[in-house]
Amino acid sequence: FRLAVRMSGRKMAGLSEFPELKEVKRGLMAVSVLCRERGLLQSAKWASELAFSLDPLPKDELPPAPTLTEEDLVDLDAYTLAKSYFDLKEYDRAAYFLKGCQSQKAYFLYMYSRYLSGEKKKDDETVDSLGPLEKGQVKNESLRELRVELSKKHKARELDGFGLYLYGVVLRKLDLVKEAIDVFVEATHSLPLHWGAWLELCNLITDKEMLKPMVLPSTWMKEFFLAHIYTELQLIEEALQKYQNLIDAGISKSTYIISQIAVAYHNVRDIDRALTLFNELRNQDPYRIENMDTLSNLLYVRNMKPELSYLAHNLCEIDKYRVETCCVIGNYYSLRSQHEKAALYFQRALKLNPRYLGAWTLMGHEYMEMKNISAAIQAYRHAIEVNKRDYRAWYGLGQTYEILKMPFYCLYYYRRAHQLRPNDSRMLIALGECYEKLNQLSEAKKCYWRAFSVGDVEKMALVKLAKIHEQLGESDQAAQCYIKYVQDICDCGEILEHHEMSTAFRALAQYYFKCKRWDEASVCAQKCCDYNDTREEGKALLRQISQLRSQGDMTATPMSADASRTFVPGVNTPSAKLPPLNLSSITP
């Protein structure tokens, strides 16, 4: 039985040496049993789901039942009794009957029972007396004792893979991050197929540089780990490549892989692909609740009220007291602008799990909508405590301090968000606006140009860049930006919806008027008449052009070569795109 686990986790140089799928399945089935025996249900579920996606094994190739050591036989009665109490969440009772047991399995359950007892008491003490915002301040009183005992066993090299995992969890809870990382790496070497250890290691890695010095076991599980951490670090292309490699290796039916690819597309705002994959996932596993809060975020962004309502009702029928269900219902009420109700459901989610990242961030958004800035700041700070990689929380903190008119604070938080999402135009535009408020126009200019270069989601970067050029008296460059902006908006067919079009046409009309380019000025002035806020200015400019033409003033002021090439719908359409501004080599 243990041989099946070791063989499946054998070393390999890369996916070209991916083990046979039968061997992978044997290892997954074996480790699933080991996890269930120790009460590690999430890891057991992950292994079982992955094993289910692979073809069935013949009877003679099934992994054998776990072998019992002499110590296991001595502790068998105590372990069996304690495990029944553990399954009923009577953790203190389970720990009492396991005290003094010598076998690895019984000792792990003894220590794990004590750990969960402390966690349960911590939650019970806070659930009624304090709101979810203060809940994270209460500590598990048993952690220090557990650390001392596990540390002695660790120094004596008496901990197996599961014991190392628990020791790492205790260290992480005590905020001893460096020690926890070392122990989790050791746990992955000791038991490569235990997904829980890999996942805990993921939660402690804040950037790609931290991966370089780590000596991880070269098993196929490492590919799942790297794909997961790349998704968390917003390295989406690398993550998708890893998942594609796993699919090509034969693990193509895994609902876990489908869900992770959908989350990756959600992270890069490829909403159509993400929705397609989530729909496929729900068809394969209609009672699945994991990741459904991410699906609700997509439906929220798309303003798909009927679909979000159906999802909320469906999850309520399955399990109304799951964290994901509460978040989905919260999103539903938020989309209906019932922000108090939405915040209530996010608070309910946090009572169920105070370390659930999405609920903290979403609750911060709701407090922002309700203009409760101090509560929003607190919620976003809790989100960062749970996961420092959450760019939404950093961005939210920047917005709160922007409202409080504290630009140096919001600059710091927007920078952190930008570090996590370097190619997200929203972070760059927020940074640019901060620099503008601090009168650092050259830095703002770099941010807006970079936002345009990486793909401006909100189509605002060029207008903001043009306005800075106007402030600096660089009229040719401003005109160039406005022309490119008009061209981009016309290309995607959003002229009527985009409110900055009137600003662009007004600026271009005035620019061409100064240059005495009456034809271009006239066309842009006529376009100004299509918008309420520039209609009168457009009419006045047209009258001035008409008067000057009647007086015979047709002398044009020379313009730069770049600015003289314009784009106005139906007039003077250029055959080539405008050349970019000379800022492409500079990043903020």
Summary of the structure (lengths in Angstrom):
residues: 588
radius of gyration: 29.9
end to end distance: 55.5
largest distance: 110.6
contacts: 1902
relative contact order: 0.04
helix: 70%
strand: 0%
